[in-house]
Amino acid sequence: MLIRRENPADRAAVRAVTAAAFATPEKPETVEAPLLDALRTCEDWLPELSLVAVDGAPGGPGDIVGHVVCTRGRVDGAPALLLAPLSVRPEHQRRGVGLALVHSVLGAADALGEPLVALLGSPAYYGRYGFRTSTEYGIVPPDPSWGAYFQVRTLTAYRETLRGTFRLAEPFDHI
């Protein structure tokens, strides 16, 4: 498996992975794929933090089996990141694809000098990456009802003075 930056030719495959990752028999149409489309067109899209997992034979084109993206968020106006969505094709889940994508995007964000990455997700799953409840850092979730599910992973550039309410990229306001 190779983790690399997404390129324009990957868009349809990334959308298909995202749709498949979140679909259920009860809810075949999900909000994540249209959200991804909207994020791509907003000013908070960060192409250098849109990564794909490619599975295939060495030297071959391979199939995109996973995707992760961080978009610009803000803590009381200061730059921060939000990781969402993280998508892995159902038949490739529980095989380390998500793990590789999260580690890669955290490393890329750190290398770019970002202070922190926030997300909304399971504390049991994301705790293995060093994510902790945002309020432990004085960061208030956009929706207080998210509680322990809104988490933060600090990076090298993090400073304890970065506190306040987290603001998501504008497309998240419409889901």
C-alpha positions as CSV (number, residue, x, y, z in Angstrom):
1,M,0.0,0.0,0.0
2,L,1.2,3.5,-0.9
3,I,0.0,6.7,0.8
4,R,0.3,9.7,-1.5
5,R,-1.3,13.1,-2.2
6,E,-4.5,13.0,-4.1
7,N,-4.3,14.3,-7.6
8,P,-7.1,15.6,-9.8
9,A,-7.5,12.3,-11.7
10,D,-8.3,10.6,-8.3
11,R,-11.5,12.6,-7.6
12,A,-14.1,10.1,-8.9
13,A,-12.3,7.2,-7.2
14,V,-12.1,9.1,-3.9
15,R,-15.8,10.1,-4.1
16,A,-16.6,6.4,-4.7
17,V,-14.5,5.3,-1.7
18,T,-16.1,7.9,0.5
19,A,-19.6,6.9,-0.5
20,A,-18.9,3.2,0.0
21,A,-17.2,3.7,3.4
22,F,-20.2,5.4,4.9
23,A,-23.2,3.7,3.2
24,T,-25.4,1.2,5.0
25,P,-28.3,-0.8,3.7
26,E,-30.6,1.5,5.7
27,K,-28.9,4.6,4.4
28,P,-27.2,4.1,1.0
29,E,-26.9,7.9,0.4
30,T,-24.7,9.6,2.9
31,V,-23.7,13.2,3.6
32,E,-19.9,12.5,3.4
33,A,-19.5,12.3,-0.4
34,P,-21.4,15.5,-1.1
35,L,-19.6,17.2,1.8
36,L,-16.3,16.2,0.3
37,D,-17.4,17.8,-3.0
38,A,-18.4,21.0,-1.2
39,L,-15.1,21.1,0.8
40,R,-13.1,20.9,-2.5
41,T,-14.7,24.2,-3.6
42,C,-14.2,26.2,-0.4
43,E,-11.3,28.4,0.6
44,D,-10.5,26.1,3.5
45,W,-9.6,23.1,1.2
46,L,-5.9,22.2,1.7
47,P,-4.8,20.0,-1.3
48,E,-1.5,19.1,0.4
49,L,-3.5,17.4,3.2
50,S,-5.8,15.3,0.9
51,L,-4.2,11.9,0.9
52,V,-5.1,8.6,-0.7
53,A,-4.2,5.0,0.0
54,V,-3.4,3.0,-3.1
55,D,-3.4,-0.8,-3.1
56,G,-1.8,-2.7,-5.9
57,A,1.2,-4.3,-7.5
58,P,4.4,-2.3,-7.3
59,G,4.8,-0.2,-10.4
60,G,1.2,-0.6,-11.4
61,P,-1.5,2.1,-11.1
62,G,-3.2,0.4,-8.2
63,D,-6.7,1.0,-6.8
64,I,-7.6,3.8,-4.4
65,V,-8.9,2.1,-1.2
66,G,-8.8,4.9,1.2
67,H,-8.8,8.7,1.6
68,V,-8.3,11.3,4.4
69,V,-8.4,15.0,4.3
70,C,-7.7,17.9,6.7
71,T,-9.3,21.2,6.0
72,R,-8.7,24.6,7.6
73,G,-10.4,25.2,10.9
74,R,-9.9,27.9,13.4
75,V,-9.7,28.3,17.2
76,D,-11.0,31.8,17.9
77,G,-9.5,32.9,14.6
78,A,-6.2,31.1,14.9
79,P,-5.4,28.5,12.2
80,A,-6.0,24.8,13.1
81,L,-7.1,21.7,11.2
82,L,-10.1,19.4,11.1
83,L,-9.7,15.8,10.0
84,A,-12.8,14.7,8.1
85,P,-13.8,12.6,6.4
86,L,-11.6,9.5,6.8
87,S,-12.8,6.8,4.4
88,V,-11.7,3.3,3.7
89,R,-13.5,0.9,1.3
90,P,-15.5,-1.6,3.4
91,E,-13.5,-4.6,2.1
92,H,-10.3,-3.0,3.1
93,Q,-11.4,-1.9,6.6
94,R,-9.6,-3.4,9.7
95,R,-6.4,-4.0,7.6
96,G,-4.4,-0.9,8.7
97,V,-5.5,1.4,5.9
98,G,-7.1,4.0,8.2
99,L,-4.1,3.7,10.6
100,A,-1.7,4.5,7.7
101,L,-3.8,7.4,6.5
102,V,-4.2,9.0,9.9
103,H,-0.5,8.7,10.7
104,S,0.4,10.1,7.3
105,V,-1.9,13.1,7.5
106,L,-0.7,13.9,11.0
107,G,2.9,13.8,9.9
108,A,2.2,16.0,6.9
109,A,0.3,18.5,9.1
110,D,3.1,18.6,11.6
111,A,5.7,19.1,8.8
112,L,3.6,22.1,7.5
113,G,3.8,23.7,11.0
114,E,0.1,23.2,11.9
115,P,-0.6,23.4,15.7
116,L,-3.3,20.8,16.0
117,V,-5.8,18.5,14.3
118,A,-9.3,18.2,15.6
119,L,-12.0,15.6,14.7
120,L,-15.4,14.3,15.6
121,G,-15.1,10.5,16.3
122,S,-14.9,7.6,18.6
123,P,-12.5,8.2,21.5
124,A,-11.8,4.5,21.7
125,Y,-10.6,4.5,18.0
126,Y,-8.8,7.8,17.8
127,G,-7.2,7.7,21.2
128,R,-4.6,5.3,19.7
129,Y,-3.3,8.3,17.7
130,G,-3.0,10.6,20.7
131,F,-6.3,12.4,20.3
132,R,-7.9,13.6,23.5
133,T,-11.1,15.4,24.4
134,S,-10.8,19.0,23.1
135,T,-11.9,20.5,26.4
136,E,-8.7,19.1,28.0
137,Y,-6.9,21.8,25.9
138,G,-9.4,24.5,26.5
139,I,-10.9,24.1,23.0
140,V,-14.7,24.2,22.9
141,P,-16.5,22.0,20.2
142,P,-18.6,23.8,17.6
143,D,-21.5,21.9,19.1
144,P,-21.3,21.4,22.9
145,S,-23.3,18.2,22.6
146,W,-20.4,16.5,20.9
147,G,-18.7,16.3,24.2
148,A,-15.9,13.7,24.4
149,Y,-16.3,12.9,20.7
150,F,-14.8,16.2,19.6
151,Q,-11.1,15.5,20.0
152,V,-7.7,17.2,19.4
153,R,-4.3,15.9,18.6
154,T,-1.6,18.5,19.3
155,L,1.4,18.8,17.0
156,T,4.9,20.3,17.4
157,A,3.8,23.9,16.7
158,Y,1.0,23.8,19.4
159,R,1.1,26.4,22.1
160,E,-1.0,26.3,25.3
161,T,-2.3,29.8,24.6
162,L,-4.4,28.3,21.6
163,R,-7.8,28.2,23.3
164,G,-11.3,29.0,22.5
165,T,-14.1,27.8,20.2
166,F,-13.3,25.6,17.2
167,R,-14.8,26.8,13.9
168,L,-15.2,24.3,11.1
169,A,-14.9,25.0,7.3
170,E,-18.1,26.5,6.0
171,P,-19.5,23.4,4.2
172,F,-19.8,21.6,7.6
173,D,-22.5,24.2,8.5
174,H,-24.8,22.6,5.9
175,I,-24.9,19.0,7.1
